[in-house]
Amino acid sequence: MRRKLFLILITLLPIWPVRGEDLSQYKTADELWGHLQTLESTPLVNDRVQYVQQLGNLRSALLEFETRFGDDPRRWDTKLMRVQIESMSARVEGRAPDNAALLQVAGDIVSAADASSLTKADARFLIAKAHLETLARSGGSMDPAARAAVAAEIAQLGKDYPDDRRAAIMQLELAVFLERRDPSAAESMLRTLETSRDIHVAAMAQQQLASLESTRQLGKAPLDLKFKAVDGTDVDVAKLRGKVVLVDFWATWCGPCRMEMPNVVATYNQLHKAGFEIVGISLDQSKEKLLGYTQQAGMTWPEYFDGKGWGNDISSRYGINSIPAAWLVDKKGLVRTTQARGANLAEQVKALLAE
């Protein structure tokens, strides 16, 4: 259950209070656990009300398991999952996640005698993620203590669980964060990771090194990007100088793109009045699907669309070979990162707005 739910959580919308289903029919821990597995394996629907109801049922079942079966080792899985739901909901709503609560639960799991090894590994991973978010919120100042804490937690994850790829993934995320703050350190980390025996980690490091080089080239002169949006408006990034701009290469058929979109929309709604703009580059082939999705998702910024899919004129010009790809352009029009993704997007934008 746990591994699949990690994928579900990044798509969360704000969780409204809903009445949970009747769980009294599940008399034993195994019966309720089986029901939890059914809930997590049920595809999420597109209807917003039903979507929220599904998540409410999941949260209610998690709480029920913790309450009724407080001696069952699987309670640690439910506790960890529930705190993640609440944390991701806060991010989508534009609020800072309650990392203190997450760290408390994760810390309890790491020291618990009856928590499984897999659950402890998940908890250690989330501790490292929480510390990385703390570092991201420190913005341009890059607090040395926060940076040291991230490095220590990643190292501990790798030491305790040497076969867990997530330690390397965390190092990659740290390198992405360091791209513009400490480029030499970022490159050094990536050079080490590209020699990893794990071919997937090595490939990701090589891709990130290529992205780093791309960023350096793009950052040498203001971005020259003009197009007519799908709604007929003329877009010229040069005319947005003085603002921070996210250039988002994506498509409605791209699962990871759709999973990140609630966070992108929340960041836009939170920071647009402060000077944050978004321009989308859609690799869709159906104009109807594009317009339908953007309206449903609350994406009110301009979108480029030419119906050519991977042959998109703008993405091809810049060598985009995977999506989502998101660039952050600073107030001077310079591309500062080509990896503006993930939960810390708002912190990246705030740091550029403060310059």
C-alpha positions in Angstrom: 0.0 0.0 0.0 2.6 2.5 1.0 4.6 2.6 -2.2 1.5 3.3 -4.4 0.2 6.0 -2.0 3.4 8.0 -2.3 2.5 8.5 -6.0 -1.1 9.4 -5.2 -0.2 12.1 -2.6 1.4 14.5 -5.0 -1.9 15.0 -6.8 -3.9 16.1 -3.7 -6.3 19.0 -3.8 -7.4 20.8 -0.6 -9.1 18.2 1.6 -12.5 19.6 2.7 -14.2 18.1 5.8 -16.3 15.2 4.6 -18.3 12.5 6.4 -16.3 9.2 6.3 -17.9 5.9 5.3 -19.2 3.4 7.9 -16.2 1.3 8.9 -17.9 -0.8 11.6 -18.3 -3.8 9.3 -14.5 -4.3 9.4 -14.1 -6.2 12.7 -10.4 -7.2 12.6 -7.2 -5.4 11.8 -6.7 -7.5 8.7 -10.2 -6.7 7.4 -9.7 -3.0 7.8 -6.2 -3.2 6.4 -7.6 -4.9 3.4 -10.1 -2.2 3.0 -7.3 0.4 3.1 -5.5 -1.4 0.3 -8.7 -1.3 -1.7 -9.1 2.4 -1.1 -5.6 3.2 -2.2 -5.8 1.1 -5.3 -9.0 2.6 -6.5 -8.3 5.1 -9.4 -9.1 8.7 -8.4 -12.0 10.2 -10.3 -11.9 13.5 -12.2 -15.0 14.9 -10.5 -13.8 17.3 -7.8 -16.5 16.4 -5.2 -16.1 12.7 -5.6 -12.3 13.1 -5.6 -12.4 14.9 -2.2 -14.8 12.2 -0.9 -12.4 9.5 -1.9 -9.6 11.2 0.0 -11.8 11.8 2.9 -12.7 8.1 3.1 -9.0 7.2 3.0 -8.2 9.6 5.8 -11.1 8.3 7.9 -10.0 4.7 7.4 -6.4 5.6 8.4 -7.6 7.2 11.6 -9.9 4.3 12.3 -7.1 1.8 12.1 -4.9 3.9 14.4 -7.7 4.2 16.9 -8.9 0.7 17.0 -5.7 -1.2 16.5 -3.1 0.8 18.4 -0.9 -2.3 19.0 -0.7 -3.4 15.4 2.7 -2.6 13.8 0.9 -1.4 10.7 -0.4 1.6 12.6 3.0 3.2 11.8 2.2 3.0 8.1 -1.2 4.7 8.6 0.3 7.4 10.8 2.9 8.1 8.2 0.5 8.2 5.3 -2.0 10.4 7.2 0.7 13.0 8.0 1.7 13.0 4.4 -1.8 13.6 3.2 -2.1 16.6 5.6 1.3 17.9 4.5 0.6 17.7 0.8 -2.8 19.3 1.3 -1.2 22.3 2.9 1.2 22.7 -0.1 -1.6 22.6 -2.6 -3.5 25.2 -0.6 -0.5 27.5 -0.6 0.3 27.0 3.1 3.6 25.9 4.6 3.4 22.2 5.5 3.5 21.3 9.2 7.0 19.8 9.0 7.1 19.6 12.8 4.2 17.2 12.9 5.8 15.1 10.1 9.2 15.0 11.8 7.6 14.0 15.1 5.8 11.0 13.5 8.7 10.1 11.3 11.1 10.3 14.3 8.8 8.1 16.3 8.8 5.5 13.5 12.5 5.5 13.2 12.9 4.7 16.9 9.8 2.3 17.1 10.7 -1.3 18.0 7.8 -2.7 16.0 7.9 -0.6 12.9 8.9 -2.6 9.8 12.2 -1.9 8.0 10.4 -0.6 5.0 8.3 1.8 7.0 11.4 3.0 8.8 13.1 3.6 5.5 10.1 5.7 4.3 10.2 7.7 7.5 13.9 8.4 7.2 13.4 9.5 3.6 10.6 11.9 4.7 12.8 13.3 7.4 15.4 14.1 4.8 12.7 15.7 2.5 11.5 17.8 5.4 15.0 19.2 6.0 15.4 19.9 2.3 12.2 21.9 2.4 13.5 23.8 5.4 16.6 24.6 3.4 14.5 25.7 0.5 12.5 28.1 2.7 15.7 29.7 3.8 15.8 31.2 0.3 18.9 32.9 -1.0 20.5 33.0 2.4 21.0 29.2 2.3 21.3 28.8 6.1 24.5 26.7 6.6 22.9 24.8 9.5 19.9 23.8 7.3 22.2 22.7 4.5 24.3 20.6 6.9 21.1 19.0 8.3 20.0 18.0 4.8 23.4 16.5 4.0 23.4 14.6 7.3 20.0 13.1 6.8 20.7 12.1 3.3 23.9 10.4 4.5 22.1 8.6 7.2 19.4 7.4 4.8 22.2 6.0 2.5 24.0 4.4 5.5 21.0 2.7 7.0 19.5 1.6 3.7 22.3 1.3 1.2 20.1 -0.3 -1.4 17.4 2.4 -1.3 17.7 4.6 -4.4 16.0 7.5 -2.6 19.3 8.6 -0.9 20.7 9.3 -4.4 17.4 10.9 -5.5 17.7 13.2 -2.5 21.2 14.1 -3.5 20.0 14.9 -6.9 17.3 17.2 -5.4 19.9 18.9 -3.3 22.1 19.4 -6.3 19.1 21.0 -8.1 18.6 23.4 -5.2 22.2 24.3 -5.2 22.4 25.0 -9.0 22.2 28.8 -8.7 23.3 29.1 -5.1 26.5 27.0 -5.2 26.9 25.8 -8.8 30.4 24.2 -8.2 29.0 22.1 -5.3 26.0 21.1 -7.4 28.3 20.0 -10.3 30.6 18.1 -7.9 27.7 16.2 -6.5 26.3 15.4 -10.0 29.7 14.3 -11.2 29.9 11.8 -8.4 26.3 10.5 -9.0 26.9 10.0 -12.7 29.4 7.3 -11.9 26.8 5.4 -9.8 26.4 1.7 -10.4 22.7 2.3 -10.5 22.2 3.1 -14.1 19.0 5.0 -13.4 20.7 7.3 -10.9 23.6 7.8 -13.3 21.3 8.7 -16.1 19.4 11.2 -14.0 22.7 12.8 -12.9 23.8 13.0 -16.5 20.5 14.6 -17.5 20.9 17.1 -14.7 24.4 18.0 -15.7 23.1 18.6 -19.2 20.4 20.8 -17.7 23.0 22.7 -15.6 25.0 23.4 -18.8 21.8 24.4 -20.5 21.0 26.8 -17.7 24.5 28.4 -18.0 24.0 29.0 -21.7 20.5 30.3 -21.3 21.5 32.6 -18.4 24.1 34.4 -20.5 21.4 36.6 -22.2 17.8 37.5 -21.6 15.3 34.9 -22.8 13.9 35.7 -26.3 10.5 34.1 -26.4 7.5 35.4 -28.3 4.4 33.7 -29.4 0.6 34.0 -30.0 -1.2 32.2 -27.2 -4.1 29.8 -27.9 -6.5 32.4 -26.8 -5.1 34.9 -29.4 -3.1 37.1 -27.1 0.4 38.1 -28.0 3.1 37.0 -25.5 6.6 38.5 -25.2 8.7 37.5 -22.2 10.8 40.6 -22.8 7.8 42.7 -21.9 7.6 40.9 -18.5 10.9 42.3 -17.2 10.7 43.2 -13.6 8.6 40.1 -12.9 9.5 36.4 -12.2 8.3 34.1 -15.0 7.8 30.4 -15.1 8.1 28.9 -18.5 6.3 25.5 -18.2 6.7 22.9 -20.9 3.9 20.3 -20.4 1.0 18.4 -21.9 -2.4 17.1 -20.7 -1.3 13.6 -21.7 1.7 13.8 -19.4 0.9 12.1 -16.0 3.8 13.8 -14.0 2.7 17.2 -15.5 -0.8 16.8 -14.3 0.3 15.6 -10.9 2.4 18.7 -10.4 -0.2 21.1 -11.8 -2.2 21.7 -8.5 1.0 22.9 -6.9 1.8 25.2 -9.9 -1.7 26.6 -9.8 -1.5 27.2 -6.0 1.9 28.9 -6.4 0.5 31.2 -9.1 -2.6 32.1 -7.1 -0.4 32.8 -4.1 2.3 34.9 -5.8 0.8 36.4 -9.0 0.0 39.7 -7.3 3.6 39.9 -6.1 4.9 39.8 -9.6 4.8 36.1 -10.6 3.8 35.1 -14.2 3.5 31.8 -16.0 3.6 31.1 -19.7 2.8 27.6 -20.8 4.2 25.7 -23.7 1.8 22.8 -24.5 3.0 19.8 -26.3 -0.6 18.7 -26.9 -2.1 17.7 -30.2 -5.7 18.4 -29.3 -6.8 22.0 -28.7 -10.1 20.8 -27.2 -8.3 18.7 -24.6 -5.9 21.5 -23.8 -8.6 24.1 -23.3 -10.8 21.7 -21.3 -8.0 20.8 -18.9 -6.7 24.3 -18.4 -10.3 25.6 -17.5 -10.9 22.7 -15.2 -7.5 23.1 -13.4 -7.8 26.8 -13.0 -4.9 27.6 -15.3 -5.5 31.3 -16.3 -2.1 32.1 -17.8 -1.4 32.1 -21.6 -0.6 28.8 -23.4 1.4 28.3 -26.6 -0.2 25.5 -28.8 0.7 24.4 -32.3 -0.7 20.9 -32.3 2.6 19.3 -33.2 3.2 17.3 -30.0 6.9 16.5 -29.6 7.4 18.5 -32.7 6.3 21.6 -31.0 8.2 24.6 -32.5 9.2 26.2 -29.3 10.2 23.1 -27.3 12.1 21.8 -30.3 14.0 25.1 -30.6 15.2 24.7 -27.0 15.9 20.9 -27.2 13.2 19.9 -24.7 13.2 16.0 -24.8 11.3 15.3 -21.6 8.4 16.9 -19.7 7.5 18.4 -17.4 10.3 20.9 -17.9 10.0 24.2 -16.1 12.2 27.2 -16.3 12.3 30.1 -13.9 13.2 33.5 -15.5 14.3 36.3 -13.1 13.4 40.0 -13.2 16.2 40.7 -15.7 14.9 38.1 -18.1 17.6 35.5 -17.4 16.8 31.8 -17.0 18.0 30.9 -13.5 17.0 27.3 -13.5 15.6 24.7 -15.8 14.4 22.5 -13.0 11.7 24.6 -11.3 9.7 21.7 -10.1 8.5 20.1 -6.9 7.1 21.2 -3.6 9.6 24.0 -3.1 8.4 25.9 -6.3 6.9 28.7 -4.2 10.2 29.2 -2.2 12.2 29.4 -5.5 9.8 32.0 -6.8 9.9 34.0 -3.6 13.7 34.0 -3.6 13.8 35.6 -7.1 11.0 38.1 -6.3 13.1 39.3 -3.3 16.1 40.1 -5.5 
